[in-house]
Amino acid sequence: MVKVKIFGVLRATIGLPYLETEAATVAGVFDNISKIMKQRYEDDLKAAHVGEERSVALTPHESLSFGDAIVYVDGERCMKKKMKLSGNEEIWLLSPAAGG
């Protein structure tokens, strides 16, 4: 399992601070996160129809891509979405925005 830590605006957008997932490449991590985001959004839409409170403040994002984040794998900056993973890495996803 790859451990993924999510920071900044991405954390609010995705609705998760942390997750573990199976992926063969960094791009696969983004595919899995996109699936989670889509499912959570659909679940929130269903909850809204029955009057339940939404779990997170999601917008209808259907996907998250490599270009949407600054990516680190085991503390090293990752510049290639096709980077292969062995399954025991820790990945950090940071928002590509800075304050000032």
C-alpha positions in Angstrom: 0.0 0.0 0.0 1.2 3.5 -0.9 0.6 6.0 1.9 -0.6 9.4 0.6 -0.6 12.6 2.7 -2.5 15.5 1.3 -1.9 19.2 2.2 -3.3 22.7 1.6 -6.1 23.4 -0.8 -5.9 19.9 -2.2 -6.9 18.6 1.3 -10.1 20.7 1.2 -10.8 19.8 -2.4 -10.4 16.1 -1.9 -11.9 16.0 1.5 -9.2 13.7 3.0 -6.0 14.5 4.8 -4.5 11.0 4.3 -5.2 7.7 2.5 -3.6 4.4 1.6 -4.1 3.0 -1.9 -2.7 0.4 -4.3 -1.0 1.9 -7.4 1.8 0.9 -9.8 2.6 4.4 -10.7 2.2 8.0 -9.4 -0.4 8.5 -12.1 -2.3 5.5 -10.7 -2.5 7.3 -7.3 -4.2 10.3 -9.0 -6.6 7.9 -10.8 -7.5 6.3 -7.4 -8.0 9.7 -5.7 -10.2 10.8 -8.6 -12.4 7.7 -8.1 -12.7 8.5 -4.4 -13.6 12.1 -5.1 -16.3 11.2 -7.6 -17.8 8.6 -5.2 -17.8 11.0 -2.3 -19.5 13.7 -4.4 -22.1 11.2 -5.6 -22.7 10.1 -2.0 -23.1 13.8 -0.9 -25.6 14.4 -3.7 -27.7 11.4 -2.5 -27.5 12.7 1.1 -28.6 16.1 0.0 -31.7 14.6 -1.6 -32.8 13.0 1.7 -31.9 16.0 3.9 -28.8 14.7 5.5 -25.8 16.9 6.1 -23.0 16.7 3.5 -19.8 15.0 4.7 -17.4 17.4 3.0 -17.5 20.7 1.1 -17.0 19.1 -2.3 -17.5 20.6 -5.7 -18.2 18.4 -8.7 -14.6 17.6 -9.5 -14.4 14.5 -11.5 -10.7 14.1 -11.6 -7.4 15.1 -10.2 -4.3 15.0 -12.3 -0.5 15.1 -11.8 -0.5 18.8 -12.8 -2.8 19.7 -10.0 -0.2 19.0 -7.3 3.4 19.3 -6.3 4.3 15.7 -5.7 7.0 14.2 -3.4 7.8 10.5 -3.1 9.7 9.5 0.0 10.8 13.1 0.5 12.1 13.6 -3.1 10.4 15.8 -5.6 8.7 13.7 -8.3 8.6 15.2 -11.8 7.2 12.2 -13.7 3.7 10.9 -13.4 4.8 7.6 -14.9 7.2 7.0 -12.0 6.9 3.3 -10.9 6.0 2.5 -7.3 6.9 -0.6 -5.3 4.0 -0.2 -2.9 5.7 1.0 0.3 6.3 4.6 -0.6 5.0 7.7 1.2 3.6 10.3 -1.2 3.0 13.9 -0.3 0.6 16.0 -2.4 0.9 19.7 -1.9 -1.1 22.5 -3.4 0.8 24.3 -6.2 -0.2 27.7 -4.7 1.7 29.9 -2.3 0.7 32.7 0.0 2.5 35.9 0.4 
